[in-house]
Amino acid sequence: MNATVQLVSNPESTSPNLTLFQQASEELVAIPETVKKLRLRRGFTLESASAQIGKQKGWASKIENGNLALKGEDLERYAEILEVPVKLMTIDLPAVNAEGMMFRKYRTPMKTVSRLESEASVRLHVINRLLEISNQPGAPRFEQIAANTKEQIVEAAAQTRTRWGIPADTPIGNLAGHLEHDGILLSFLPIEIEKVTGVTYWHDELTPPLMMLTRQTIDSTKRFTMAHEFAHLVLDKHSAQLESPKDVEARADLFAGELLAPYEVVKEQFLALKTGDVDGLINLSHYWGLHPKSFVTRASLHGDISKDQASSWYKRLGGITKRRIENEIPAYPVVFKALGQITDFLETYHWNMASVLSEVYVRRNDFEQVVGVDNKLSQGAGRASMRLAVG
């Protein structure tokens, strides 16, 4: 990247400069919609939020409805309860559109959905600020495709492999790297959010989509989840609008399977195994980086094995074998790098953790939830430095 570097003022370098925010807080007024998002992100109801700050039951509702201005000491106290700098409560946060979220809303509690949406809004704000101050491009680089038949979905997956330069008979080793190269940013979900394997949010087509995955699955499952979420980004906009949420998810599953392991290639490899040959199936799954059950499920859906054969496979893949699969060293470990590389880029221009936090308006633990801790800013967080602007 060709960058013009100019010297700017040296920030405080010890911790996020919350004091400056507090000194200016009397001049700041919170934005009602932002307050609502930050409350939902912490899991507070309107009543519990009012009680936390020692106010009457309807206080938080009046704030979020715009009937009462949140400023001064109340703003400072509420920011502390919500564990954010005051400044974050006074800016607009991005609206988010969840790819494939229709099905998740169908089967996921609305409290969890609201928590996910508010978390994504804060994370997209952090990401957009990082891209802005580092002068990095934000628009994604993948093509959105109309695919309305099984054959078209299979072809869409094949086109993606071709664009990535990966032959049909070759596993996709670094799936996360290819997605990040396509302009998709990857992060892990907060650990307290359960029963959601992955979700993708996209603010607009000039900014990168954010894909968030749970840490609580093995890497082969994470890979399928990433491919499934990618399918929503590639297919959902221009393909036919399906009435059934399950059909939307089935379309994404088909694309994901074909992307990771084209069925016409793996079909013969799987069918060559004797039913119940667990060692052979685990070796096959290890080679392709897919969970063993995915081969059984796909063969069953294609009608290449009977229901009894599928049932026998599933039974053998339970119990001790399941624990063996979970303890396998992954052939293709899932590692996210793009967000950490952006922060490393800033560190080369002598930004430190304190100066970055003062620009993104979040606390360090929230920042590291987004970008991870395997980056130079986190590793050198206590070091004083002079900040340079990237232009």
Secondary structure, DSSP 8 states (H G I E B T S, - for coil): ----EEE------SS--HHHHHHHGGG-B--HHHHHHHHHHHT--HHHHHHHTT--TTHHHHHHTTSS--BHHHHHHHHHHTTS-GGGGGS-----EEETHHHHHHHS-HHHHHHHHHHHHHHHHHHHHHHHHHT---S---------SHHHHHHHHHHHHHHHT--TTS--S-HHHHHHHTT-EEEE--TT--S--EEEEES-TTS--EEEE-SSS-HHHHHHHHHHHHHHHHHTTTS---S-HHHHHHHHHHHHHHHHS-HHHHHHHHHTS-TT-HHHHHHHHHHHT--HHHHHHHHHHTTSS-HHHHHHHHHHTSHHHHHHHHHS--SS-----HHHHHHHHHHHTT--HHHHHHHHT--HHHHHHHH-S-SHHHHTTT-----EEE-
